[in-house]
Amino acid sequence: MPEDLVSDEEFRKAVTSNGFPAPTNAQYKSFVSGAPRGNISTRRELSMFLANIIHESGGLRKKREQHPLPAYGKYYGRGYIQLTWEANYRAASQALYHDDRLLRNPDMVADNEDVAWATAFWFWATNVHSRPRVAEGKFGETIQAINGARECHGQNRDQATARFQYYKRVLAVFVPGEVPIESGCYI
C-alpha cells in the first residue's frame, strides 16, 4: 500500500518542519496514492520529490504561478510542480487521460487536488526519475531536471539553495540519519 511508504504524520511533519502549515488529509491521500505513478519507490526519492514540490508550491499552498510570463499564454505554471507550456499540458493529458482535457481546461491542474498531484508525478516520472544521479541520491540533479537553466546556471542560484534546505528537512523526517547529497546542480 502507498501509505506504507510514508505515514500521514511523517508527511505533515515534513511540510511543517519547513515552516509551512500542516497539509490537509486530501493532500496526503493524493500524495501517497500518486507516488507509484511517479515511479517512486524509496523514501529518499520521495523526499527529493516532496522538497521540490514544497519549493514550487510555497509549502503546498499555491497551485498557480504568481507572475506568469506572457509567453506562456494560457499554459502558465499550475499544479504542485508548476506545469508550463502547451506541449507539457498536451503530453500530461495524453499520458494521464488519453485525451486533451488539460489542453481544453488547463485550470484543472490548479483546481483539482488529484490532478495537481497526478501532473506533478507524471512530470517527475517523465523528466526526473530516470536520471542516473537521482537514483544515486544527488538532489541537485532533480533541480537540474526541473529548473536547471534558471537555478543551476542562471542568476537564481539562491532558489536551488532553498530547495536543498527543504530537502534536508524532509529527508530528516523520511529517512532519519541519511546524509543529503547536494551535488548535481552547480556544474
Number of C-alpha atoms within 10 A of each C-alpha: 7 14 13 8 15 18 15 18 11 15 23 19 20 27 22 16 16 18 11 16 14 17 18 11 12 10 18 19 16 16 25 21 15 21 24 14 19 21 17 19 13 14 16 23 22 23 27 26 24 24 26 25 21 23 21 23 18 13 22 21 13 16 23 21 19 10 8 15 12 9 9 12 11 16 23 22 25 27 30 31 29 23 25 19 15 17 12 16 25 19 20 25 21 15 14 16 11 11 14 17 16 23 20 12 12 23 20 17 26 21 14 13 18 20 21 24 26 24 29 27 26 23 22 22 18 16 13 22 22 12 14 11 16 19 15 12 20 19 29 25 26 28 26 20 19 19 16 20 15 15 20 23 14 12 10 14 17 12 16 24 17 13 24 23 17 24 27 21 21 29 24 17 22 22 16 10 9 12 11 19 15 21 15 19 22 16 8
